[in-house]
Amino acid sequence: MKKKILSVIILCILFFAQAYMIFVPIDMINTYLELIRPIVWIIMLIFTIVLFEKNEQPYKQKSNLFAVSILGVSIYLFIMAICGLLLKFSYSPLEFTLKGIATRLWTYTLIQIIREYLRSKVMTSTTNRNKWVMMAFVTIVFAFTSIDNIRSVVRFDLIKDFDYFMTVLLPNISLNLFLTYAALKGGFKSNLLYSIVYYSVPLYLPILPGISKILDAVIGCTIVFIMYIVFTKLEWNDKKKRDSKLSDFHWKWLIFPGVVFIIAIFLGLGVFPFMPVSVASDSMKGEFQKGDIVIVYKVKKESINKIESGQIIQYRARKHISNTQSYRDGKRL
């Protein structure tokens, strides 16, 4: 009973902390998101660590959940890459400076880690008698707290805002429903892996596939459905005492998706001497189409004079990267 009361208190505090944004003036929303909300989550984390004893209960499905999470991450990254190649890439509107990345780490990624820890603690402390009620409650709270534009939720009308329901609410609910179900089975690490990758792609990659919101929502819901089907199949096999091919997790499964994700981040951040760049307009039509990806080789300041006429370059103007331009005989076309 004590754990149940503590869980409800934590969830209610998080719910009302998110709902309070409705009353925050528009010009103070960023301050609330970047300062007050992270502090609330950290306080709840400390509260949980102090008052919840360590759970020693063994969970047989941990390895299966982690394998399913690896599968989901691999499918998601693969689909994003294919969509980018087929539908073209576009620049992320976010700021990719050290300050901008640090702000997103503090404002979103830190909260994501705490969110999955709290979800795991609440669900693994739930008794079998009320687990489905708590599962529904946890899903609603965490789906609600993962939406920044709370005012749109409050004003939501299914008939008028069906597009918002399909592109924002439904994907959030389906993902949080699966993560809560996985947390019930002891899947903290698997949940953390998938949610971090899923939410990090639009936050930390400067070049993103130019897909519509509805397509992004369909992809997200489809991957969650696949993960659920695969996990329930593995769980059923275990109950029937059959050998499951994925029951024994091997860390080597992390190598391929991990290397691909790290290389993609490093390429986007310009760590290597060359980096992919998305053509943002039709100014180079004939040479490149809008949305094409070109590989740009970075030139040091002392090597600028070695640029020859006729070469296609990318340059900075007023702190913004311009579209790829072509120079011929020293004049921009």
C-alpha positions in Angstrom: 0.0 0.0 0.0 2.9 2.4 0.8 4.4 1.9 -2.6 1.1 2.4 -4.3 0.5 5.7 -2.5 4.0 6.9 -3.3 3.6 6.0 -6.9 0.3 7.9 -7.2 1.8 11.0 -5.5 4.8 11.0 -7.9 2.6 10.6 -10.9 0.2 13.3 -9.8 3.0 15.8 -9.1 4.5 15.2 -12.6 1.0 15.5 -14.2 0.3 18.8 -12.5 3.8 20.1 -13.1 3.2 19.6 -16.8 -0.4 20.9 -16.7 0.9 24.1 -15.0 2.3 25.1 -18.3 -1.2 26.1 -19.4 -1.0 29.0 -17.0 2.5 30.1 -17.8 2.7 33.2 -20.1 3.9 32.5 -23.6 7.0 34.5 -23.2 8.0 32.4 -20.1 7.4 29.0 -21.7 11.1 28.5 -22.6 12.2 29.4 -19.0 9.7 26.9 -17.6 10.9 24.1 -20.0 14.6 24.8 -19.5 14.6 25.5 -15.8 11.6 24.6 -13.7 10.4 21.4 -15.4 13.9 19.6 -15.2 14.2 20.6 -11.6 10.8 19.0 -10.8 11.8 15.8 -12.5 15.1 15.7 -10.6 13.3 16.2 -7.3 11.0 13.3 -8.1 14.0 11.2 -9.0 15.6 11.9 -5.6 12.3 11.3 -3.9 11.9 7.9 -5.6 15.5 6.8 -4.9 15.2 7.6 -1.2 11.7 6.2 -0.6 11.7 3.1 -2.9 13.8 0.3 -1.9 15.8 -1.5 -4.6 13.7 -4.1 -6.4 15.4 -7.5 -6.3 12.6 -9.3 -8.1 14.0 -11.3 -11.1 12.3 -10.8 -14.5 12.7 -13.5 -17.0 11.8 -11.3 -20.0 14.6 -8.7 -19.6 16.8 -10.2 -22.3 13.8 -10.6 -24.7 12.8 -7.0 -24.1 16.3 -5.8 -24.8 16.5 -7.8 -28.0 13.1 -6.4 -29.1 14.3 -2.9 -28.3 17.4 -3.5 -30.5 15.1 -4.7 -33.2 12.9 -1.6 -32.9 15.9 0.8 -33.0 17.4 -0.9 -36.0 14.1 -0.8 -37.9 13.6 2.9 -37.0 17.1 4.0 -38.1 16.8 2.0 -41.3 13.4 3.4 -42.2 14.6 7.0 -41.5 17.6 6.5 -43.8 15.5 5.0 -46.6 12.9 7.8 -46.2 15.7 10.3 -46.5 17.1 8.8 -49.6 13.7 8.5 -51.3 11.9 11.6 -50.0 15.0 13.8 -49.7 16.6 15.3 -46.6 16.2 18.7 -44.9 17.9 20.8 -42.4 16.9 20.5 -38.7 15.5 23.9 -37.5 17.3 23.4 -34.1 20.5 25.2 -33.1 23.6 23.0 -33.3 26.0 24.9 -31.1 27.5 23.6 -27.9 24.9 25.7 -26.0 22.0 24.4 -28.0 23.0 20.7 -27.6 23.7 21.1 -23.9 20.2 22.8 -23.5 18.5 19.8 -25.2 20.5 17.4 -23.1 19.3 19.1 -20.0 15.7 19.9 -21.1 14.8 16.7 -22.9 17.3 13.8 -22.7 17.8 14.1 -18.9 14.0 14.1 -18.4 13.7 11.1 -20.7 16.2 9.1 -18.6 14.4 10.0 -15.4 11.0 9.3 -17.0 12.0 5.7 -17.8 13.5 5.2 -14.4 10.3 6.4 -12.6 8.1 4.4 -15.0 10.2 1.3 -14.2 10.0 1.9 -10.4 6.3 2.5 -10.4 5.4 -0.5 -12.5 7.7 -3.0 -10.9 6.3 -2.0 -7.5 2.7 -2.6 -8.7 0.8 -5.6 -7.4 -0.9 -8.0 -9.8 -4.3 -7.1 -8.4 -4.2 -3.5 -9.7 -1.5 -3.7 -12.4 -3.9 -2.9 -15.3 -5.4 0.1 -13.6 -1.9 1.4 -12.8 -0.7 0.7 -16.3 -3.5 2.8 -17.8 -2.8 5.6 -15.3 1.0 5.6 -15.9 0.4 5.5 -19.7 -1.8 8.6 -19.6 0.5 10.5 -17.3 3.7 9.8 -19.2 2.1 10.4 -22.6 0.8 13.7 -21.3 4.2 14.8 -19.9 5.9 14.0 -23.2 3.9 16.6 -25.1 5.3 20.2 -24.9 2.4 21.9 -26.5 -0.1 21.3 -23.7 -2.4 24.2 -24.7 -3.2 22.2 -27.9 -4.2 19.2 -25.7 -6.5 21.3 -23.6 -8.2 22.8 -26.6 -8.3 19.5 -28.4 -11.4 18.7 -30.4 -11.4 15.3 -32.2 -13.5 16.5 -35.1 -11.6 19.8 -35.7 -8.1 18.5 -34.6 -8.2 15.0 -36.1 -4.8 15.7 -37.7 -3.3 16.6 -34.3 -4.7 13.4 -32.8 -3.2 11.2 -35.6 0.2 12.9 -35.6 0.8 13.7 -31.9 -1.6 12.1 -29.5 -1.9 8.6 -31.0 1.9 8.0 -31.5 2.6 9.2 -28.0 -0.1 7.1 -26.4 0.9 3.9 -28.4 4.6 4.4 -27.6 3.9 5.0 -23.9 1.5 2.1 -23.7 4.2 -0.3 -24.9 6.9 1.3 -22.7 4.6 0.9 -19.7 3.8 -2.7 -20.5 7.5 -3.4 -20.9 8.3 -1.7 -17.6 5.8 -4.0 -16.0 7.9 -6.9 -17.3 11.2 -5.3 -15.9 12.4 -3.6 -19.1 14.0 -0.4 -17.8 17.2 -0.7 -19.9 15.3 -1.7 -23.0 12.8 1.2 -22.6 15.7 3.6 -22.1 17.5 2.4 -25.2 14.5 2.7 -27.5 13.1 6.0 -26.1 16.5 7.7 -26.1 17.2 6.8 -29.7 13.6 7.6 -30.8 13.5 11.0 -29.2 17.2 11.8 -30.0 17.0 11.5 -33.8 15.1 14.8 -34.3 17.0 16.5 -31.4 20.6 15.8 -32.3 20.8 15.1 -36.1 21.2 18.3 -38.1 19.9 16.6 -41.3 16.6 14.8 -41.1 14.4 12.9 -43.7 11.8 15.2 -45.1 8.8 13.1 -44.2 5.3 14.4 -43.3 4.0 14.3 -39.8 1.4 11.7 -40.6 4.1 9.4 -42.2 6.3 9.9 -39.1 3.3 8.9 -36.9 2.6 5.8 -39.0 6.2 4.7 -38.8 6.3 5.2 -35.0 3.0 3.3 -34.4 4.0 0.5 -36.8 7.4 -0.1 -35.1 5.7 -0.2 -31.7 3.2 -2.7 -33.0 6.0 -4.9 -34.4 7.9 -4.7 -31.1 4.8 -5.8 -29.2 4.1 -8.7 -31.6 7.7 -10.0 -31.4 7.8 -9.7 -27.6 4.5 -11.4 -27.0 5.6 -14.2 -29.4 8.9 -14.6 -27.4 7.0 -14.5 -24.1 4.6 -17.1 -25.4 7.5 -19.4 -26.4 9.0 -19.0 -22.9 5.7 -20.0 -21.3 5.5 -23.0 -23.5 9.1 -23.8 -22.4 10.4 -23.6 -25.9 13.8 -22.3 -26.8 13.7 -18.7 -28.0 16.3 -17.6 -30.4 16.5 -14.2 -28.8 16.2 -15.3 -25.2 20.0 -15.0 -24.6 21.0 -11.5 -25.2 24.5 -10.8 -26.6 26.1 -7.4 -26.4 27.4 -7.9 -29.9 23.9 -7.1 -31.1 24.5 -3.5 -30.1 27.5 -3.1 -32.4 25.9 -2.5 -35.7 23.0 -0.1 -34.8 25.4 1.6 -32.3 28.1 2.2 -34.8 25.6 3.4 -37.4 24.0 5.8 -35.0 27.4 7.2 -33.7 28.8 7.7 -37.2 25.6 9.4 -38.3 25.9 11.9 -35.4 29.6 12.5 -36.0 28.9 13.1 -39.7 26.1 15.6 -38.9 28.2 17.4 -36.4 31.1 17.8 -38.7 33.6 15.8 -36.7 35.1 14.3 -39.8 36.9 16.3 -42.6 33.8 15.9 -44.7 30.1 16.1 -43.9 26.7 15.5 -45.6 24.8 18.7 -46.4 21.2 18.9 -47.6 20.5 21.3 -50.6 17.9 23.6 -49.1 16.6 25.4 -52.3 16.5 25.1 -56.1 19.2 27.7 -56.6 21.5 24.9 -57.9 18.9 23.4 -60.1 20.6 21.6 -63.0 23.5 20.6 -60.8 21.5 19.5 -57.7 17.8 19.3 -56.8 16.2 20.6 -53.6 16.6 18.0 -50.9 19.6 16.3 -52.4 22.5 15.3 -50.1 25.9 16.4 -51.1 29.2 15.6 -49.4 31.1 18.8 -48.4 34.9 18.7 -47.7 35.8 21.2 -45.1 38.5 23.7 -46.1 40.8 25.3 -43.5 41.2 29.1 -43.6 44.8 28.8 -44.8 43.6 26.7 -47.7 40.9 29.0 -49.0 43.1 30.5 -51.7 43.4 27.0 -53.2 39.8 27.0 -54.2 39.6 27.1 -58.0 37.0 28.8 -60.2 34.2 26.5 -61.2 34.2 24.6 -58.0 31.0 24.3 -56.1 31.4 25.5 -52.5 29.4 26.2 -49.4 30.0 29.3 -47.4 28.8 31.1 -44.3 27.1 34.5 -44.5 25.9 36.4 -41.4 26.4 33.3 -39.2 24.0 31.2 -41.3 25.1 28.5 -43.8 23.9 29.5 -47.2 22.6 27.3 -49.9 25.2 25.5 -52.0 26.4 27.9 -54.6 28.5 27.6 -57.7 31.4 30.0 -58.5 32.7 30.4 -62.0 35.5 32.9 -62.8 35.2 34.4 -59.3 31.5 35.3 -59.7 28.6 33.7 -58.0 25.9 32.4 -60.4 
